[in-house]
Amino acid sequence: MAKRLFDVICSVLGLLLLSPLLLLIAGWVKLDSPGPALFRQTRIGRFGVPFTIHKFRTMRAEPGAAITVGDDPRITRSGRVLRASKLDELPQLWDVLRGAMSLVGPRPELARYVDIYPTELRQRVLAVRPGITDPASLAFSNEADLLAAAADPEREYREVVLPAKLKLSAAYAAHASLATDVRLILSTLARLFGTARG
């Protein structure tokens, strides 16, 4: 209950305080390339229930690979800035408010990847709400570059990156607490501010 209350209060405050920025980003995305301002995709949430995740669109509205690799040519000019600063994730505050996500929790995956989770890890990771950030997000903040260096990015993700992220997410789920969430949020903000300064 404390975690959910924390999520609701922070998401409401975030949406209210950041509403001018959200509108500016939405306008920028629309002006930069044809298509909607928001990217919507079905992900797998708590207890394996599908939900629609929301992000600012960072790619041209065209079909392509499920994973983003390095300097993906589909990424728009605004998308490069939004991805580097993680501002594309801000619409997920709405997903937190409506209860589909939490501020902190395992990043939600596509069904195709959840289907290959080992049974034990699947049960542990899906026992909690997916989040905007978590230990795996911090550990693999350069995921696109790692995959770009691989001969087969899809295989690298399935066989190397995903198992490592799953172990970190399962460890978080087993010991999640409000104090842990606050520390991870502060670590995420510190990383983002450090990237912005860089």
Buried (B, 14 or more C-beta within 10 A) or exposed (E): EEBEEBBBEBBEEBBEEBEEEBEEBBEBBBEBBEBEBBBEEEBBBBEEEEBEBBBBBBBBEEEEEEBBBBEBEBBBEBBEBBBBBBBBBBBBBBBBBEBBBBBBBBBBBBEEBBEEBEEEBBBBBBBBBBBBBBBBBBEBBEBBEBBBEBEEBEEBBBEEBBBEBBBBBBBBBEEBEEEBBEEBBEBBEEBBEEEEEE
